[in-house]
């Protein structure tokens, strides 16, 4: 294996590359049937292609905008998508979409070609990407929905969902599930209705009346989502989520929340009073970077809070982050 990596010129992350090669060989020794091999090979190939498209923009904040492919560009909902993307582009953000028509095209137009990334799906009736993403290096086409959804979610620091059909609802519920289960770092999520619209408000009413009352979701699960018909409020929600909060990291049993402005002693006492129910034990403490963070140069210059967070309350982490964003306010 060492000779193989040397011959291929692999100099970094060799242990992980070795795992990938060994897994591929394992598929062979398992006598995996051809269809499953084709699925595995295609998924890995298109993930590699997507990683290459996104890599040049790793340091640029991104928002993913979801919505119907059937919405006309002249529709107020499409105009809202374009306005959100344009406003965020002016603030240095890129927009990620599914590269299709409708809401997706409107968002891409609003962001502009240079600040737009597209991840399309190859369908029998919707083959080509919209004209913003056609013949550009900032677009990748996927065969599988699961790899496409990975790339629509993985790189983004905010999400805006406009009304849509089954595909849009699938994407919206995927976000809610990832946030509810802690399989995704906390991010701002906006459900943007048409002016005076009821699409997302109606969905929230259904969730509260049927899911929450039936004990199928936890009360407050929807509190992490902003439902609005205001473009300005949508933009403020995405930007404001990162106004003081920077990032998080788990080290052992402790959660470290990296922030730009440290709380005063009075503010720290208030955080401990208001969020004690999120802790396994101990208190929320202001601390320096952990030695591992220093070693890896993982934003060691920022102040941070250390807490023994109860992972069963992961869905409520949004509330703590919003409180951190109010520090000094």
Secondary structure, DSSP 8 states (H G I E B T S, - for coil): -HHHHHHHT--SSHHHHHHHHHHHHHHHHTT--HHHHHHHHHHHHHHHHHHHHHHTTTTS-EEEEE--SSS-TTSHHHHHHHHHHHHHHHTT-EEEE---STHHHHHHHHH-GGGEEEEEE-BTTB-S--TTTTT-TTEEEES-HHHHHHHHHHT-SEEEEES-SHHHHHHHHHHHHHHHHTSS---EEEEE--TT--HHHHHHHHIIIIIITTTSS-TTGGGGEEEES-HHHHHHHHHHTTSSEEEEEEETTEEEEEESS---HHHHHHHHHHHGGGEEEEEEEEE---HHHHHTTSSTTSEEEEEEE-GGGGGGHHHHHHHHTTTT-
